[in-house]
């Protein structure tokens, strides 16, 4: 039996559209067993009613890609998923499934793929590396794709950084969220984001959290998506007034994440209350960034 623990992730971090991501100490687990025949998939926790339990399952599909790549054919598979990460909420649930599947399959087939191979394959399956890279590697990852190869730098999260994670009680598909984006942006908006993402990376690298309120501003995607999330702008503003250093839409949303180093309980309360005032119930978590990525916990 192989058991893999995979962290949730937050992508974009404001201005870093499709190139920045961070792992959170909030985990899914994938267990994989080789059995005499057949395919059996069990799901516990989040997404029990939503996640396919047949060959359409993302974990199975990711594992199959590894087996095809290395020429390994298991007699049969049993997969058990224990999920804490909500599905369709912008916290990298699909990335965690992909990464968990490829790692477990790689271990089962003799660890023939190296870390860089796993990252490239995960990004190919997901379509971009911003979530799969921190899910695999941990920390804060700056990544770009170059002809199928992923170039990245890992930043260790500042020790004082905390994340207040507000998860609304509705799902928002990545497809719907991306369809809200324009095909082109103005030169001024592009320059705006280039400056902010450069400042954001430097601020996180040096632990200058006081700059995040400026560095996490964005003109590329969040304003276009705000109409899909009732109260989004008000929740972000309330969190900042309560002491958040910066606030961002997590991935494609609808989850909002406040970066903070104090007042976490107050920030949690105002984010939850402001969502409720706009007709949305939300769960709120206070989480640490995860400096480490996926972990193989046992292998028998």
Secondary structure, 3 states (H helix, E strand, C coil): CEEEEEEEEEECCCCCCCCEEEEEEEEEEEEEEEECCEEEEEEEECCCCCCCCCCCCHHHHHHHHHHHHHCCCCCEEEEEEEECCCCCCCCCHHHHHHHHHHHHHHHHCCCCCCHHHHHHHHHHHHCCCCCHHHHHHCCEEEEEEECCEEEEEEECCCCCCEEEEEEECCCCCHHHHHHCCCCCCCHHHHHHHHHHHHHHHHHHHHCCHHHHHHHCCCCCCHHHHHHHCCCHHHHHHHHHHCCCCEEEECCCCCCEEEEECCCHHHHHHHHHHHHHHCCCCEEEEEEEECCCCCEEEEEC
